[in-house]
Amino acid sequence: MAGIGFELRKILKHQTLTGVARAYAYAGLISSGPLILSIFGILIIGVMSLAFVIPKYAIVQFQVSVTYLIACSLILTGPLQLSFTRFISDRIFEKRDDLVLSNYNGVVLVSTAASGVLGVIAVALGFRGEPLMYRLLMVAGFVVVSNIWIAVIFLSSVKQYRQILFVFAIGYGCTVAFALMLNTHGLSGLLGGFVAGHVVLLAGLSGLIYRNYRSPRFISFEVFQKRFAYPSLALVGFLFNLGVWLDKFMFWYAPGTGSKVIGPLHASVIYDIPVFIAYVCVMPGMATFLVRIEADFVEYYDRFYDAVRSGATLRHINDMRDMMVGSVRAGLYEIVKIQAVVLLLILAFGHLVLDALGISSLYMPLMMVDVIAASLQVLLLGLLNVFFYLDARRTVLRLCLAFVLLNGILTGITLYMQPDYYGYGFALTLLILVAAAVQLLDRKFSKLEYETYMLRN
C-alpha cells in the first residue's frame, strides 16, 4: 500500500473533524473495499438464488468452489506479487517506464501458464466425476482470478487505489448480475456468472494499466532476471498467503471438523462462518492501519532519511528517529483500541448477528476468538509494512516462515483437543508473531542510525 499516505496526508491537512472522518473512510474503502465487495457479492448471489437453484446444495458447492479459487490463486501468485511490486517501484524510480508494461505482460503470461497447467492437472485428477462444464469453468476461473491479483498488485504499486475500488464495484456488480441471470442452470450457471463477472473485472483492471503505460515491446521478462530478482520477497509472498490459509485447509480436511462438498473440495461449517464474520470486522482496524502507518509513519520516515541525506545534525536525526518510533507505537496502540471496541460490540451484539444469519449462538465463543485473531493479523500487517520500509526483508521472511510453522503446529494441536479450543491455534500464532515482531522492530530502531550510515558508506 506504499504511496497511499500521500493522499491521506492531503485529506488530513485540513485538521478538521470532517477531514479526519474522510481520511478514515477513504482508508477503510481502499483497504477493505474490494474484500467487502467480493464477500457480499458472493453472499448476495447465494441468498437471491435460493428460489431458483435446484438442488439447494449447489449454492454451497458454488461458494466453496469460489473460496478454493481465491485461496489457491493467492498462494500460487504470492511469489510474484511482492517481487513484481518491487520491480515496478524500482523501474518507476529510475524513470524507466518503458519496462513496466512489457514486464506486466510477461508476468501475466507466466501466471496464466502456471495457473492453467496446475488447474488442468487438479481438475483431471480430482474432479473426474463432475460435469465437463464445471471442470472447464474451474480452470478458467483459476486463471482469471490469478491474473486479477497480478493486475491489482500492479495498480497498487502505481497508486491507482480509487480506480481499483471503482473497477471492483463494476466487476462484482457484473458478477452478481451474471450469476443471477444464469442461476437456473444450477452450479454451472452460478460458476459461469462468477467467471464472466471476473473476466469483466480483469478487463477493467487491464484497461487502466494499458491506458496509463506504453512500451516499445509487448512482452519482456526482465523481472525474472537475476539482477532484478528478490528471492526473499518471492518467499515472503508465498509463505504469508500460505500461513493465512493453512489453518482453514487443516479444518477443512480434518475428519472431525470438515466434510466433503464437491470433488476433492471440503469445507468446515464449524470454522468457516466465524472466520468469515471475523474478517468483515477488521475493516476499522485496516483503516486505522493505513491512516497511522502509511500517513504518520511515512512522513517521519521521509524526514529521517532526508535529514541523513542532507547532512543534518545528529540531534535532528535522532529526533526524527524518535518521531518515527512514536508514530509506530501510536499507530499500533490505536489499532488495538479500535479493534477492542469492535470486540466489545461483537460481545454485546454478536448473538443478534448470528440470529440474523440463522446460525446457532454456539458459534459465539469461536467467533470471538476469530475476531481477536483477525485483529492481531492487522497488527502483524502493520509491523511487516514497517519492516518493508526499513528494507528488513530477511526479518520479514523469518516471521512469515514462523507464521506457517506455528500455525500448522498450533492448529494441529487444537484439532486434537476439545471443540472449545478451536481457533486458538491461529490466534496464539498471531499473538506470538506480533510480540516477536515488536521486539525485533524495537531492536531495529535502536541501531537505525548505525545501519543507515554503514549502508550508505
C-alpha positions in Angstrom: 0.0 0.0 0.0 3.0 2.3 -0.3 2.0 5.7 -1.6 -1.5 5.9 -0.2 -0.1 8.1 2.6 0.3 11.0 0.2 -3.4 11.1 -0.5 -4.3 10.6 3.2 -1.9 13.4 4.3 -3.6 15.7 1.8 -7.0 14.9 3.3 -5.7 15.2 6.9 -4.1 18.6 6.1 -7.3 20.4 6.9 -7.2 19.3 10.6 -11.0 19.2 10.9 -13.3 16.5 12.1 -14.7 16.2 8.6 -11.2 15.8 7.2 -10.3 13.1 9.7 -13.6 11.2 9.0 -12.9 11.5 5.3 -9.4 10.1 5.7 -10.6 7.1 7.7 -13.5 6.4 5.4 -11.1 6.6 2.4 -8.6 4.3 4.0 -11.3 1.9 5.0 -12.7 1.7 1.5 -9.3 1.4 -0.1 -8.0 -1.3 2.3 -11.2 -3.4 2.7 -13.5 -2.3 -0.1 -12.5 -5.0 -2.6 -12.7 -7.6 0.1 -16.1 -6.4 1.3 -17.4 -6.2 -2.2 -16.3 -9.8 -3.0 -17.7 -11.2 0.3 -21.1 -9.6 0.0 -21.2 -10.2 -3.8 -20.9 -14.0 -3.2 -23.4 -13.8 -0.3 -26.0 -11.9 -2.4 -25.6 -14.5 -5.2 -26.3 -17.3 -2.7 -29.3 -15.6 -1.0 -31.0 -14.5 -4.2 -30.5 -17.8 -5.9 -32.2 -19.9 -3.2 -35.6 -19.8 -5.0 -34.1 -20.8 -8.4 -31.3 -23.3 -7.9 -32.1 -27.0 -7.6 -30.7 -28.7 -5.7 -30.2 -26.1 -3.0 -26.9 -27.7 -2.0 -25.5 -26.4 -5.4 -25.3 -22.9 -3.8 -22.9 -24.3 -1.1 -20.9 -26.1 -3.8 -20.6 -22.8 -5.7 -19.5 -20.8 -2.6 -16.9 -23.5 -1.6 -15.6 -23.7 -5.2 -15.1 -19.9 -5.3 -13.4 -20.0 -1.9 -10.9 -22.5 -3.2 -10.3 -20.5 -6.3 -9.4 -17.4 -4.3 -7.3 -19.3 -1.7 -5.3 -21.3 -4.2 -4.8 -18.4 -6.6 -3.4 -16.2 -3.8 -1.0 -18.9 -2.7 0.1 -19.6 -6.3 0.7 -15.9 -7.2 2.2 -15.0 -3.9 5.8 -15.4 -5.1 5.1 -13.0 -8.0 3.2 -10.3 -6.1 5.8 -8.7 -3.8 8.8 -9.3 -6.1 6.8 -7.7 -9.0 5.8 -4.8 -6.9 9.5 -4.1 -6.0 10.5 -4.4 -9.7 7.8 -1.9 -10.8 8.7 0.6 -8.0 12.4 0.4 -8.8 11.8 1.0 -12.6 9.5 3.9 -11.9 12.1 5.4 -9.6 14.7 5.0 -12.4 12.3 6.7 -14.9 12.3 3.5 -17.0 8.6 3.4 -17.6 9.1 1.6 -20.9 9.9 -1.6 -18.9 6.7 -1.5 -16.9 4.0 -2.6 -19.3 6.1 -5.2 -21.1 7.1 -6.9 -17.9 3.5 -6.8 -16.6 2.6 -8.7 -19.8 5.4 -11.2 -19.1 4.3 -11.8 -15.5 0.7 -12.3 -16.7 1.9 -14.8 -19.3 3.8 -16.7 -16.5 0.8 -16.5 -14.2 -1.6 -17.7 -16.9 0.7 -20.7 -17.9 1.2 -21.7 -14.3 -2.4 -21.4 -13.2 -3.6 -23.1 -16.4 -1.3 -26.1 -16.1 -2.0 -26.6 -12.4 -5.7 -26.1 -12.9 -5.9 -28.7 -15.7 -3.9 -31.2 -13.6 -6.0 -30.6 -10.5 -9.3 -30.9 -12.4 -8.1 -34.0 -14.3 -7.0 -35.8 -11.1 -9.7 -34.6 -8.6 -12.9 -33.8 -10.5 -13.3 -36.8 -12.8 -16.9 -37.3 -11.7 -18.0 -33.7 -12.1 -19.7 -32.3 -15.3 -17.4 -31.1 -18.0 -18.7 -27.5 -17.9 -18.0 -27.3 -14.2 -14.4 -28.5 -14.7 -13.8 -26.1 -17.6 -15.2 -23.2 -15.5 -12.9 -24.1 -12.6 -9.8 -23.9 -14.7 -10.9 -20.7 -16.4 -11.8 -19.1 -13.0 -8.5 -20.1 -11.6 -6.6 -18.5 -14.4 -8.7 -15.3 -14.4 -8.6 -14.8 -10.6 -4.8 -15.4 -10.5 -4.3 -12.7 -13.1 -6.6 -10.3 -11.2 -4.2 -10.5 -8.3 -1.3 -9.5 -10.6 -3.3 -6.6 -12.0 -4.3 -5.4 -8.6 -0.7 -5.5 -7.2 0.5 -3.7 -10.3 -2.1 -0.9 -9.9 -1.4 -0.7 -6.1 2.3 -0.2 -7.0 1.4 2.8 -9.1 -1.1 4.2 -6.6 -4.3 3.6 -8.6 -6.3 2.9 -5.4 -9.6 4.7 -6.3 -9.6 3.2 -9.8 -9.1 -0.3 -8.3 -12.1 0.2 -6.0 -14.3 1.6 -8.8 -13.4 -1.3 -11.2 -14.1 -3.8 -8.4 -17.5 -2.3 -7.8 -18.3 -2.7 -11.5 -16.8 -6.2 -11.7 -18.7 -7.6 -8.8 -21.9 -5.8 -9.9 -21.5 -7.8 -13.2 -20.6 -10.9 -11.3 -23.8 -10.7 -9.2 -25.9 -9.9 -12.3 -24.5 -12.7 -14.5 -24.8 -15.3 -11.7 -28.4 -14.3 -11.1 -29.2 -14.4 -14.8 -27.7 -17.9 -15.1 -28.7 -19.4 -11.7 -31.5 -21.5 -13.2 -28.7 -23.6 -14.7 -27.6 -24.7 -11.2 -24.0 -24.9 -10.2 -22.6 -24.4 -13.7 -24.7 -21.3 -14.1 -23.6 -19.8 -10.8 -19.9 -20.5 -11.5 -20.3 -19.3 -15.1 -21.7 -16.0 -13.9 -18.8 -15.7 -11.4 -16.2 -16.3 -14.2 -17.9 -14.0 -16.6 -18.0 -11.2 -14.0 -14.4 -11.7 -13.2 -13.4 -11.5 -16.8 -15.1 -8.1 -16.8 -13.1 -7.2 -13.7 -9.8 -8.3 -15.2 -10.6 -6.4 -18.4 -11.3 -3.2 -16.4 -8.1 -3.5 -14.4 -6.1 -4.3 -17.6 -7.7 -1.3 -19.3 -6.4 1.0 -16.5 -2.9 -0.4 -17.0 -2.9 -0.1 -20.8 -4.3 3.4 -20.6 -1.5 4.8 -18.4 1.5 2.9 -19.8 3.2 2.4 -23.1 6.1 0.2 -24.1 8.0 -0.4 -27.4 7.9 -4.1 -26.7 4.7 -6.0 -26.0 6.3 -8.6 -23.7 9.6 -8.9 -21.8 10.9 -10.9 -18.8 13.5 -8.6 -17.1 11.5 -9.1 -13.9 12.8 -12.7 -13.8 16.4 -11.9 -14.4 18.8 -12.5 -11.6 19.9 -8.8 -11.2 16.3 -7.8 -10.7 15.2 -10.8 -8.7 14.3 -10.7 -5.0 14.0 -14.3 -3.8 13.3 -13.2 -0.3 10.2 -11.2 -1.4 9.0 -14.2 -3.5 9.2 -16.5 -0.5 7.5 -13.9 1.7 4.6 -13.6 -0.7 4.2 -17.4 -0.8 4.7 -18.1 2.9 2.4 -15.3 4.1 -0.5 -16.4 1.9 0.1 -20.0 2.9 0.2 -19.0 6.6 -3.1 -17.1 6.3 -4.9 -20.1 4.7 -3.2 -23.1 6.4 -5.4 -23.4 9.4 -8.5 -23.2 7.1 -7.2 -26.1 5.0 -6.5 -28.1 8.1 -10.0 -27.6 9.5 -11.5 -28.4 6.0 -9.8 -31.7 5.8 -9.7 -32.8 9.4 -12.0 -35.8 10.0 -13.9 -34.3 12.9 -14.4 -30.8 11.5 -14.5 -31.0 7.7 -16.9 -32.6 5.2 -16.7 -33.2 1.5 -18.6 -30.8 -0.6 -17.7 -31.4 -4.3 -14.9 -33.4 -5.8 -11.9 -33.2 -3.6 -13.1 -29.9 -2.0 -14.0 -29.9 1.6 -15.5 -27.3 4.0 -15.9 -26.8 7.7 -19.2 -25.2 8.8 -18.0 -25.0 12.4 -14.9 -23.0 11.4 -15.7 -21.1 8.2 -18.7 -19.0 9.3 -17.0 -17.4 12.4 -13.8 -16.7 10.3 -15.9 -15.1 7.6 -17.6 -12.7 10.1 -14.2 -12.0 11.8 -12.6 -10.8 8.6 -15.6 -8.4 8.0 -15.0 -7.0 11.4 -11.4 -5.9 10.8 -12.3 -3.1 8.4 -12.0 -0.4 11.1 -8.5 -1.8 12.1 -7.4 -1.8 8.4 -8.5 1.8 8.0 -6.6 2.8 11.2 -3.5 0.8 10.0 -3.4 2.8 6.7 -4.0 6.2 8.3 -1.5 5.8 11.1 1.2 3.8 9.5 1.0 5.0 5.8 0.4 8.6 6.7 2.1 9.4 10.1 4.9 6.9 10.0 5.8 7.6 6.4 6.0 11.3 7.0 8.6 10.9 9.7 10.3 8.1 7.8 10.9 10.6 4.9 12.1 13.3 7.3 14.6 10.9 8.9 16.2 9.9 5.6 16.1 13.5 4.2 18.0 14.5 7.4 20.6 11.8 6.8 21.0 12.7 3.1 21.3 16.4 3.7 23.9 16.0 6.5 21.7 17.3 9.3 22.9 17.3 12.9 22.9 14.1 14.9 20.4 15.6 17.3 18.0 16.4 14.5 18.4 12.9 13.1 17.8 11.3 16.5 14.7 13.5 16.9 13.3 12.2 13.6 14.1 8.7 14.5 12.2 9.2 17.8 9.2 10.7 16.0 9.2 7.7 13.7 9.2 5.2 16.6 6.5 7.2 18.3 4.3 7.1 15.2 4.6 3.3 15.0 3.7 2.9 18.7 0.8 5.3 18.4 -0.4 3.5 15.3 -0.3 0.1 16.8 -1.9 1.3 20.0 -4.8 2.9 18.0 -5.3 -0.3 16.1 -5.6 -2.2 19.4 -8.1 0.4 20.7 -10.3 0.3 17.6 -10.4 -3.5 17.4 -11.0 -3.7 21.2 -14.2 -1.6 20.6 -15.2 -3.9 17.7 -14.6 -6.9 20.0 -16.9 -5.3 22.7 -19.6 -4.7 20.1 -19.3 -8.3 18.9 -19.6 -9.4 22.5 -22.7 -7.3 23.0 -24.5 -7.9 19.7 -22.8 -10.9 18.2 -25.7 -13.2 19.1 -28.0 -10.9 17.1 -25.7 -11.1 14.1 -25.7 -14.9 14.3 -29.5 -15.0 14.7 -29.9 -12.8 11.7 -27.8 -15.2 9.7 -29.7 -18.2 11.0 -26.6 -19.5 12.8 -26.6 -21.1 16.3 -25.3 -19.0 19.2 -22.9 -21.9 20.0 -20.6 -20.3 17.4 -20.2 -17.2 19.6 -17.0 -18.2 21.5 -15.3 -19.3 18.3 -16.3 -16.1 16.6 -14.8 -14.0 19.5 -11.5 -15.9 19.1 -11.5 -15.4 15.4 -12.2 -11.6 15.7 -9.2 -11.4 18.1 -7.1 -13.4 15.6 -8.1 -11.2 12.6 -7.3 -8.1 14.7 -3.8 -9.5 15.5 -3.4 -10.2 11.8 -3.9 -6.4 11.1 -1.3 -5.6 13.7 1.1 -8.1 12.1 0.5 -6.5 8.7 1.3 -3.1 10.1 4.5 -4.3 11.6 5.6 -6.1 8.4 4.8 -3.0 6.5 7.2 -1.0 8.7 9.9 -3.7 8.2 9.5 -3.4 4.5 10.0 0.4 4.7 13.2 -0.3 6.6 14.2 -2.9 3.9 14.4 -5.6 6.6 13.4 -8.4 4.2 15.2 -11.2 6.0 13.3 -10.3 9.2 10.0 -10.4 7.3 11.0 -13.7 5.8 11.8 -15.3 9.2 8.4 -14.0 10.6 6.5 -15.4 7.6 8.3 -18.8 7.9 7.4 -18.8 11.6 3.8 -18.0 10.7 3.5 -21.1 8.6 5.2 -23.4 11.1 3.5 -22.1 14.2 0.0 -22.0 12.5 0.5 -25.6 11.3 1.7 -26.9 14.7 -0.7 -25.0 17.0 -3.7 -25.6 14.8 -2.9 -29.3 14.6 -2.7 -29.4 18.5 -6.1 -27.6 18.9 -7.7 -30.0 16.4 -6.8 -32.9 18.7 -8.3 -31.1 21.7 -12.0 -30.3 22.5 -14.0 -28.0 20.2 -13.8 -25.3 22.9 -10.2 -24.8 21.8 -10.9 -24.4 18.0 -9.5 -21.2 16.6 -6.9 -20.7 19.4 -4.1 -22.1 17.3 -4.4 -19.3 14.7 -4.9 -16.7 17.4 -2.0 -17.8 19.5 0.2 -18.0 16.4 -0.5 -14.4 15.6 -0.1 -13.3 19.2 3.4 -14.8 19.3 4.3 -13.3 15.9 3.1 -9.8 16.9 5.1 -10.0 20.2 8.2 -11.2 18.3 7.8 -8.5 15.6 7.5 -5.8 18.2 10.8 -6.9 19.9 12.6 -7.2 16.6 11.4 -3.8 15.4 12.5 -2.2 18.7 16.0 -3.6 18.2 15.9 -2.4 14.6 15.1 1.2 15.6 17.7 1.2 18.4 20.5 0.8 15.8 18.9 2.5 12.9 21.3 5.4 12.6 24.3 3.0 12.7 22.8 0.7 10.0 21.8 3.7 7.8 25.3 5.2 7.8 27.0 1.9 7.3 24.8 1.0 4.3 25.3 4.5 2.9 29.0 4.1 3.0 
